[in-house]
């Protein structure tokens, strides 16, 4: 597995800095990354998709003053960006207006990496994830996109890893199925993957049954993104980047009641739960305000009584098979 212990299990996800949901002032975005650095965070994840390159530009600007050997950086392939502009909608409606093209071929992968390095003002990357080859983004075409990536991006990234240009590569998705499929393939050999939204307090059963055992068996590290379910577990108004379904709202209320009884923050419980699995190398919540960095660090290290976890299990709010962060 990838060793991120020297950086700690808390990383920083830069999706919010692509103006996800709202327009974030440049100064505030840079200050948030600087706050992460000042609090000891040394793993930063970004992607071309986040605001059509805006998050990469801001990440590169903030990290430029630091020694490149002192931190770990990951970005993603599967999209490249044109100078041509278009009207935006969805998560990154407030990002840059540049047109984003999906392309999982070898040529598209090289183009994506070249553009990312330019925006980041860097000459190398540590981890590269093949982004969003999953049903939530590609719909019924996801298997065709996966095949395009298998014969294109996978092979190109394997070559770059063998040449020492990148340290590791894998899949970066909101669903578990593409990672599972990649792990089943002969000769693909990803050694790290980013799984967002599906190893959280609210949603972890499927990952426990299939993804995590496969990752452990093949010595593949898992990075957990969106540990707050994209917001709901941290008091936000979204679940998996959409409206909160009534059954999820009810489940969160049950958890809140138990958390209040044990004087526990759901933010702390969420981070510690996701980090507790032995396959997980890092948890990378996003943030768009400097204060949230300190809040997350304190939450990851907060004392949570064993009784809280035991009550969640008794109420069947967490799987009996899930590793729990119970301190002896």
Secondary structure, DSSP 8 states (H G I E B T S, - for coil): ----TTT-SB-EE-GGGGTSSS---HHHHHHHHHHHHHTT--EEE--TTTTTTHHHHHHHHHHTTS-GGGSEEEEEESEEEEEEE----GGGTTS--EEEEE--SHHHHHHHHHHHHHHHT-S--SEEEEE--SHHHHGGGHHHHHHHHHHTHHHHHHHHHHTTS-SEEEEEESSSHHHHHHHHSTT----EEEEESSSSSSS-HHIIIIIHHHHHHTT-EEEEE-TTTTTGGGT-S-BTTB---HHHHHHHHHHHHHHHHTT--HHHHHHHHHHHSTTEEEEE-B-SSHHHHHHHHHHHT----HHHHHHHHHTTSS-TTS------
